[in-house]
Amino acid sequence: MIIKASAALRNDYASISALAKETKEPIYITKNGEGDLVLMSIDAFEKREQMLKLRANVLQAEQERLSGMPTLSISEARKKLRERKDEI
């Protein structure tokens, strides 16, 4: 976990920006010794958002499966994907 004071962000933005891009990890910014913000690179943020969206989709699919909604076998799913590809 990377923790920096808000003064460091204010006084050395370029260094903290480079650190966020290099580590691809969130940087916790404190103000008066208390947690205040989390800073991360755009690339890391977008990757995190994609992962959260994928996780939500998988959870929804699992909930639908458990509730008894019809499912497809792998071969059926491949066939439907091929059909959709041919339509495009």
N, C-alpha and C positions, 0 to 999 in steps of 0.2 A: 504494500500500500504506500502510495506516494502522498505525502502531506506537505503543503507549502503555506506559508502565511500570506495574507492578502497583500502585505507590503512587498513581498517577493514578486507577486504577480504585477503589481503596479510598477516596481522598479526594474524588473528584469523579465518583461513579457517575452522577448525573443527566446530566451533560454528555456522558459517554461513551455512555450509553444513547441520548441524543438524537442523537449523531453516528452511531451504528450505524443508527438508524431513518432518519435523513436521507439518508445515503449509500448505504444498502442494501448495504454492503460489509463484509467481515469486518475486525475490528480485532484486530491481533496484540498480545498482552499479554506483556511481558517480565518476568522476575524475575531480579534480579542481572545484568542485561545479556544474558540468554539467553532465547530463545523459550520460552514456558511454556504459553500458552493462545491460543485464537482465540475471539473473541466476535462474535456477530452477532445481528441482530434475529430474532424468531420468523418474521416474514413472509419475510425473506431466506432463512432456513433452510428453511422449507417449500417455497419456490419452487425452491431448489436440490435438495431431495429429489425433487420432482416431475420436475425435469429429468433427474436421474440415473435415476429409474424409467423414464421415457420412453426414454432412451438405451439402457437395458438391454433394454427390450422391442423396440426397433428392431434392436439387435444380435442378439437371439435370433431374430427373424423373418428376418434376413439369413442367419444361420447355418443355419436350417431350409431356406431357399430354396437355398442353396449345396449342401446335402446331398441335394437332390433331392426334398424334400417337395412335394406338389402346391400350386400357387398359384392365385389367383383373378384374373380380370381386374377392372378397375374396375367394369364393368357388373354382373358376377357378385357382387362384394362389395356393391354398392348394393342389388341384389335381395335378398340375404341379410339385409342390415340392415333393409330395409323389412319383410321377413317377420318378423323378430324384433320389430320395433316393433309390428307388428299383433298379435303374441302377447301383448304386455304389457298 
